[in-house]
Amino acid sequence: MFKTAFERLQQLYLRVFDTEFIRRIVRNSSYLVSATVVVAAIGFFQASFQFRVLGVAGVGLFGVLATFTNVLNRLTAFRIDEMVVRYVRLYTQRGQHDKAAATYKMAALLESLGAIAAFLLILWLAPLGVEIFSDQSGTEQWFILYGTLVLINLFYDSSDGLLQVFDRFDAKSVIDVSQSVLRFGLTVLVFYTGGGLREIILAELAGRMLRAGGIMTMALYTARQRWGRGWWRAPFSVLQEDRRSLLTFAFSTNASATISLIAKDSEGLWVNGFLGNVAGGLYSTALGLIGLLQIPISPLPSTTYPELSRAVADNDWSSVRHVLKRGSQLASVYSFPVMLILLVFGRQIITLWAGPDFVDAYAPLVILVLGYTFVNILYWNRAALLAFNRPVYPTIINFIGMLLKVGAILLIGGSLGATGFAALLAGYYVFTVGLAALRVRRDVREHLAAPA
């Protein structure tokens, strides 16, 4: 009996992880998933303490601070980690180490300049942020204090991309868990010492400082390991032939990121601006629980993208198709059960986690769960398009989706309620991710049919 069971398990393993591509993705993801599970569990309890310190309106304002900072930071950034992953890996595979080093150096420089520009924007726009997004006057200091995060993350994204290229997911995982433990410990201290919003912000910044410092230090160490002590002297002139390709990729992905900021990553600002901090707090609570749905899925794009890029570079389109199919199957195994749990027991989970004052977050949670489950199943859509060298396509469909969503908000935003905003976000995801996945499917079929 045990032998038969073992053989069936072995057959299942071989069926699911039947290629080196899949095994490598899962192996690299296992580091991040393990860390993500631990971080999510710690963050789950940390948020519970934050809810009790801040209250519903305070949670809404705290969400505004985070989103306001993120939006301005992303406006001046170029999704630089994607450029690093694509081109540093490409040059490394070709043995062009001087080009790889110059690419990372250029990315770190661009990101650092962008971070400084973002902080200056935060200083300038903080009074406007208070006027539009805060129910309390005189909170500019909190906007500026939280905004120092962009300086802490000076060249974090480019360093994160470099660690992805060289499969340093183990180091990333340790750093992520460490910063999460620090944030949780400080948040508990704030709760028991009677602190408020300022102390919660400082606890957040301390954890982020540990993470950014760890990732950037590890990236510099990895660069020295791979390219030698003087890697930073690699001249930008070696990239002269590829300048157009690099700039096109950088600006197209930045345009896509800007569109995403308006359409989906600035949800907290839209809800708080139209409905106030109480509704914003309920919406933030619903989005927080969506994290349970994304725990093992969120690391997959960053580990799938390098493997897809490698397969495309080798013209191995059968492996590309196989990775996409197996990836969706793996995502489904987790997503559907968690979706059902959140739909059936969502009210009880919210009450236990945040308190009875937050139970109205259940209605937007239901809508968001359906939309994010769809995204989970097709998590590879953007990674595949970038690997296929189609950075412009997602920009176009995201732009169209943004126009539709923002148009609806401007027309009827004040009467939507938190559930209405959740419906618009879910609809945006179904529209953009669905079209991107169809484009990927078409490209794969065309390349598979090309030899015949």
C-alpha positions in Angstrom: 0.0 0.0 0.0 2.8 2.5 1.0 4.7 1.5 -2.1 1.7 2.3 -4.4 1.1 5.6 -2.6 4.8 6.5 -3.0 4.8 5.6 -6.7 1.7 7.8 -7.3 3.3 10.7 -5.5 6.4 10.3 -7.6 4.4 10.2 -10.8 2.6 13.4 -9.7 5.9 15.1 -9.0 7.3 14.1 -12.4 4.1 15.2 -14.1 4.1 18.7 -12.5 7.9 19.3 -12.3 8.8 17.4 -15.5 11.3 19.9 -16.9 14.4 21.6 -15.6 12.7 25.0 -16.4 9.8 24.3 -14.0 12.1 22.8 -11.3 14.4 25.8 -11.5 11.4 28.2 -11.2 10.0 26.3 -8.3 13.4 26.0 -6.6 14.1 29.7 -6.8 10.5 30.5 -5.9 10.7 28.2 -2.9 13.1 30.6 -1.2 10.9 33.6 -1.9 7.6 31.7 -1.1 9.0 30.5 2.2 10.1 34.0 3.0 6.8 35.4 1.7 4.8 33.0 3.9 6.8 34.0 7.0 6.6 37.7 6.1 2.9 37.5 5.4 2.2 35.8 8.7 4.2 38.3 10.6 2.6 41.2 8.6 -0.8 39.7 9.3 -0.3 40.0 13.1 1.5 43.4 12.7 -1.5 44.8 10.9 -3.8 43.6 13.6 -1.8 45.7 16.1 -1.8 48.7 13.7 -5.6 48.5 13.4 -5.9 48.8 17.1 -3.5 51.6 17.4 -4.8 53.7 14.5 -8.5 53.0 14.2 -10.5 52.9 10.9 -9.7 56.5 9.9 -6.1 56.2 11.0 -5.6 53.1 8.9 -7.0 55.1 5.9 -4.6 57.9 6.5 -1.6 55.5 6.9 -2.6 53.9 3.6 -2.6 57.4 2.0 0.9 58.1 3.2 2.2 54.8 1.8 0.4 55.2 -1.6 1.3 58.9 -1.9 5.0 58.1 -1.4 4.9 55.1 -3.7 3.1 57.0 -6.5 5.6 59.9 -6.6 8.5 57.5 -6.3 7.3 55.4 -9.2 6.7 58.5 -11.3 10.4 59.1 -11.3 11.5 55.5 -11.6 11.8 53.3 -14.6 10.9 49.8 -13.3 14.6 49.5 -13.4 14.7 46.0 -12.0 13.1 44.6 -15.2 15.8 46.3 -17.3 18.5 44.9 -15.1 17.1 41.4 -15.3 16.7 41.5 -19.0 20.0 43.1 -20.1 22.4 42.0 -17.4 21.3 38.4 -18.0 21.6 38.8 -21.8 25.1 40.2 -21.6 26.1 37.6 -19.0 25.0 34.8 -21.2 27.0 36.3 -24.1 30.0 36.7 -21.9 30.0 40.5 -22.2 30.7 41.2 -18.6 31.8 44.8 -19.1 28.3 45.5 -20.7 26.6 43.7 -17.8 28.5 45.8 -15.2 27.8 49.0 -17.1 24.1 48.3 -17.3 23.9 47.7 -13.5 25.9 50.9 -12.8 23.7 52.9 -15.2 20.5 51.5 -13.6 21.7 52.3 -10.0 22.6 55.8 -11.1 19.3 56.5 -12.8 17.3 55.1 -9.8 19.3 57.2 -7.3 18.6 60.4 -9.3 14.9 59.4 -9.5 14.7 58.8 -5.8 16.1 62.3 -5.1 13.6 63.8 -7.5 10.8 61.9 -5.9 11.7 63.2 -2.4 11.7 66.8 -3.7 8.2 66.2 -5.2 7.0 64.9 -1.9 8.3 68.0 -0.1 6.6 70.2 -2.7 3.2 68.3 -2.9 2.8 67.4 0.8 0.4 70.3 1.5 -1.7 69.4 -1.5 -1.8 65.8 -0.4 -3.2 66.9 3.0 -5.8 69.0 1.4 -7.1 66.3 -0.9 -6.5 63.0 0.8 -6.6 63.7 4.6 -9.5 64.3 6.8 -7.1 66.0 9.3 -5.3 69.3 8.8 -1.7 69.8 9.7 -0.5 66.3 8.7 2.2 67.5 6.2 4.9 66.3 8.6 3.6 62.7 8.3 3.7 62.9 4.5 7.3 64.1 4.6 8.4 61.7 7.3 7.0 58.7 5.4 8.4 60.1 2.2 12.0 59.6 3.4 11.4 56.0 2.4 12.4 56.9 -1.2 15.8 58.0 0.0 16.2 54.8 2.0 15.5 52.8 -1.2 18.1 54.8 -3.1 19.0 52.1 -5.6 17.1 49.2 -4.2 15.2 48.1 -7.3 18.3 47.8 -9.5 20.0 45.8 -6.8 17.0 43.6 -6.4 17.2 42.9 -10.2 20.8 42.0 -10.0 20.2 39.4 -7.3 17.4 37.9 -9.4 19.9 37.6 -12.3 22.4 35.6 -10.3 19.7 33.6 -8.4 20.5 35.1 -5.0 16.9 34.4 -3.8 18.2 32.8 -0.6 19.8 36.1 0.5 16.7 38.1 -0.5 14.6 35.8 1.6 16.7 36.1 4.7 16.7 39.9 4.4 13.0 40.1 3.9 12.2 38.0 6.9 14.7 40.0 9.1 13.1 43.3 8.2 9.6 41.9 8.8 10.6 40.7 12.3 12.0 44.1 13.1 8.9 46.0 11.9 6.6 43.6 13.9 8.6 43.9 17.1 8.6 47.7 16.9 4.9 47.8 16.1 4.1 45.7 19.2 6.3 48.0 21.2 4.2 51.0 19.9 1.0 49.3 20.9 2.0 48.5 24.4 3.6 52.0 25.0 0.6 53.9 23.8 2.2 55.3 20.6 0.4 56.7 17.6 0.8 57.4 13.9 4.3 58.8 14.2 5.7 55.8 16.0 4.0 53.4 13.5 5.7 55.3 10.6 9.1 55.1 12.4 8.6 51.3 12.9 7.8 51.0 9.2 10.9 53.0 8.1 13.2 51.0 10.4 12.3 47.8 8.7 12.5 49.2 5.2 16.0 50.6 6.1 17.1 47.2 7.1 15.8 45.6 3.9 17.2 48.3 1.5 20.6 48.3 3.2 20.8 44.5 3.1 19.7 44.2 -0.6 22.0 47.0 -1.8 25.0 45.7 0.1 24.4 42.1 -1.2 24.1 43.4 -4.7 27.4 45.3 -4.5 29.1 42.2 -3.1 27.6 40.1 -5.9 28.8 42.5 -8.5 32.3 42.4 -7.1 32.2 38.6 -7.1 31.0 38.3 -10.7 32.9 41.2 -12.3 35.9 41.8 -10.1 36.9 44.6 -7.8 36.9 47.4 -10.4 33.5 46.5 -12.0 32.2 50.0 -11.3 34.8 51.4 -13.7 33.0 49.8 -16.7 32.4 52.7 -19.1 28.9 53.6 -20.4 30.4 53.8 -23.8 30.4 50.0 -24.1 26.5 50.3 -24.3 26.6 52.6 -27.3 25.4 50.0 -29.8 22.5 49.0 -27.5 21.6 52.5 -26.3 18.4 52.7 -28.3 17.2 49.3 -27.2 18.0 50.0 -23.6 16.2 53.4 -23.6 13.2 52.0 -25.4 12.8 49.3 -22.9 13.3 51.6 -20.0 10.9 54.3 -21.1 8.2 51.9 -22.3 8.3 50.1 -19.0 8.2 53.4 -17.1 5.2 54.5 -19.2 3.5 51.3 -18.3 4.4 51.8 -14.7 3.0 55.3 -14.7 -0.3 54.0 -16.2 -0.4 51.3 -13.6 0.0 53.9 -10.9 -3.0 55.8 -12.0 -5.1 52.8 -12.8 -4.4 50.4 -9.9 -1.5 51.3 -7.6 -3.1 54.5 -6.4 -6.3 52.9 -5.2 -5.8 54.3 -1.7 -5.6 57.9 -3.0 -8.7 57.5 -5.2 -10.8 56.0 -2.4 -9.6 58.4 0.3 -9.9 61.4 -2.0 -13.5 60.7 -3.0 -14.9 58.9 0.1 -12.7 60.0 3.1 -10.3 58.2 5.4 -13.0 55.9 7.0 -13.9 54.4 3.7 -10.2 54.3 2.8 -9.5 52.4 6.0 -12.1 49.8 5.1 -10.7 49.5 1.6 -7.2 49.1 2.9 -8.4 46.3 5.2 -9.9 44.5 2.2 -6.7 44.9 0.2 -4.7 43.7 3.2 -6.6 40.4 3.2 -5.9 40.0 -0.5 -2.3 39.4 0.6 -3.4 36.0 1.7 -4.4 35.2 -1.8 -1.1 36.4 -3.2 1.4 34.8 -0.7 2.9 32.1 -2.9 2.0 33.7 -6.2 3.7 37.1 -5.9 7.2 35.8 -6.1 6.5 33.7 -9.3 6.8 36.5 -11.9 10.3 37.5 -10.7 11.5 33.8 -10.9 9.6 33.0 -14.1 10.8 36.0 -16.1 14.5 35.0 -16.1 13.6 31.5 -17.2 11.3 32.7 -20.0 14.1 35.1 -21.1 16.5 32.2 -21.2 14.1 30.0 -23.2 13.4 32.8 -25.7 17.1 33.5 -26.1 17.6 29.8 -26.9 14.5 29.8 -29.2 13.0 27.0 -27.1 9.3 27.8 -27.6 8.0 24.4 -26.5 9.6 25.1 -23.1 8.0 28.5 -23.0 4.5 27.1 -23.6 5.1 24.4 -21.0 6.2 26.9 -18.4 3.1 29.0 -18.9 0.8 26.1 -18.7 2.3 24.5 -15.6 2.6 27.9 -14.0 -1.2 28.5 -14.3 -1.9 25.0 -13.0 0.4 25.6 -9.9 -1.3 29.0 -9.2 -4.8 27.4 -9.4 -4.0 24.8 -6.8 -3.5 27.5 -4.2 -5.7 30.3 -5.5 -9.1 28.5 -5.7 -9.2 27.1 -2.1 -8.1 30.4 -0.6 -10.7 32.2 -2.7 -13.4 30.0 -1.3 -12.2 30.5 2.3 -12.2 34.3 2.0 -15.6 34.3 0.4 -17.2 32.0 2.9 -15.5 33.1 6.1 -14.4 36.7 5.2 -16.6 38.4 7.8 -15.3 36.2 10.6 -11.7 36.7 9.5 -12.1 40.5 9.4 -13.7 40.6 12.8 -11.0 38.5 14.4 -8.1 40.2 12.6 -9.1 43.9 12.7 -12.0 44.1 15.0 -15.8 44.6 14.6 -15.4 48.2 13.4 -13.9 46.9 10.2 -16.5 44.3 9.2 -17.9 46.5 6.4 -14.7 45.7 4.5 -16.2 42.3 3.6 -18.2 43.6 0.6 -15.2 45.1 -1.3 -13.2 42.0 -0.2 -15.6 39.7 -2.2 -15.1 41.7 -5.4 -11.4 42.0 -5.0 -11.0 38.3 -4.3 -12.6 37.4 -7.6 -10.4 39.9 -9.6 -7.2 38.9 -7.9 -7.8 35.2 -8.4 -8.1 35.8 -12.2 -4.7 37.7 -12.0 -3.1 34.8 -10.0 -4.0 32.2 -12.7 -2.4 34.3 -15.4 0.4 35.8 -13.2 2.9 35.3 -16.0 1.3 37.7 -18.5 3.6 40.7 -18.2 6.7 38.6 -17.6 6.1 36.7 -20.8 5.5 39.9 -22.9 8.8 41.4 -21.6 10.6 38.1 -22.3 9.2 38.2 -25.8 10.5 41.8 -26.2 7.0 43.3 -26.2 7.3 46.0 -23.5 5.0 48.4 -25.5 2.0 46.0 -25.8 1.1 46.0 -22.0 1.6 49.7 -22.0 -1.1 50.1 -24.7 -3.7 47.9 -23.1 -3.0 49.3 -19.6 -3.5 52.8 -21.0 -6.9 51.9 -22.5 -7.9 50.2 -19.3 -6.8 53.2 -17.3 -8.9 55.6 -19.4 -12.0 53.4 -18.9 -11.4 53.1 -15.2 -10.5 56.7 -14.5 -13.3 57.9 -16.7 -15.8 55.9 -14.6 -14.3 57.3 -11.3 -14.5 60.9 -12.5 -18.1 60.5 -13.6 -19.6 58.5 -10.7 -16.7 58.2 -8.1 -18.5 60.0 -5.3 -21.5 57.6 -5.5 -19.6 54.4 -5.9 -18.6 53.5 -2.3 -15.7 51.2 -1.5 -17.5 48.2 -3.2 -17.8 50.2 -6.4 -14.1 51.0 -6.4 -13.3 47.4 -5.9 -15.5 46.4 -8.9 -13.7 48.9 -11.1 -10.3 47.6 -10.0 -11.4 43.9 -10.6 -12.7 44.9 -14.0 -9.5 46.6 -14.9 -7.5 43.5 -14.1 -9.8 41.2 -16.1 -9.6 43.5 -19.1 -5.8 44.1 -19.1 -4.5 40.8 -17.9 -7.0 38.9 -20.2 -5.8 40.8 -23.3 -2.1 40.4 -22.4 -2.6 36.6 -21.9 -4.3 36.3 -25.3 -1.3 38.2 -26.9 1.1 35.8 -25.2 -0.8 32.8 -26.4 -0.9 34.1 -30.0 2.9 34.7 -30.0 3.7 31.2 -28.7 1.5 29.6 -31.3 3.1 31.6 -34.1 6.7 30.7 -33.0 5.8 27.1 -32.6 4.3 27.0 -36.1 7.2 28.9 -37.7 9.5 26.0 -38.4 6.8 24.2 -40.3 
